Amino acid sequence: MKHCQRILCRGMIRIILGIGLGLWFSTAGSAKAIVIELTFSGTVDTQGATIYDLTGNAEYRGGGEDPTAPRFKDATVYSCQYGDSAAGTGFFARVSGPSPEDIASFTATGPSGTFNLTPGYSFRESGLTYRAGSNTVLQDGTYTFSVTDKEGRTAVIEKSFAYNDALPKVDEGGMSPAAGAYLGTTTPTLSAPPAAGDYRYQIMVWDMGQKAVWYAVEGLRTPSVTVPSGVLQANTPYSWAVRVWDVKRQNFRGTEASSMCLWLTRPWWSWTRRFPFPMGPINSS
């Protein structure tokens, strides 16, 4: 999968400097301009699911924009339900520019009111996320995300939401590896029984302390993926979980976290822990 981000200016003469990098120069009249095109490659598995989606990670853009100013990489509002528990609503966003300490306000406003987003989980592939949530399903409609830094610079993006209560439940009993399993590999295959119907699946792996998401893949047409080499560490415990999403990616129903240990030889002690699954997708389209 290819993702392109251009720094837009005028250009007439093109000089190619290596793969994925192009320069355009213009000397028409007294104007001089330059365009830089950066092409990034995401990793796509055989199901067509995005694993490392670098869309929006080219931060520098033309028109004299300051790369330290806030701008959205992605954002979404979605309903979330775990097992047979009551459904709620979540807000998820990722921005570039200011650090969390330099953000003055971060809100999502829509038919159900205004919600304040705060720093959440950090993803190994794509960085820090900001989140907010409600224990109830919010009203359908358009929600406006707005982030302002301490210098008064603001970025805004709108996302629509429509609740769908017909998502199937993931069969936790069929998850493999099972909770508390000890594995002799750092490249495990994580899978669950698929649901009947046209859905998309998301699988995530994070550390037992729930401080970072180490591996995440979304858009799967079947709930199975093999973690590539070099991502997970031996002799380390992790948790993982599965979600089933509607095709519009506005609603999901997920499992609780299932623990696994990547000990190449099983230690004398054993354990099983369960955690609630972290909220939010990988990226938003």
PyMOL commands that set and color helices and strands:
alter all, ss='L'
color gray80, all
select helices_A, chain A and resi 100-102+172-174
alter helices_A, ss='H'
color red, helices_A
select strands_A, chain A and resi 2-7+13-16+21-26+33-41+43-44+50-52+71-82+88-96+103-110+113-116+118-123+127-134+141-149+154-161+181-182+189-191+200-207+212-220+224-226+237-245+251-254+258-261
alter strands_A, ss='S'
color yellow, strands_A
deselect
rebuild
show_as cartoon
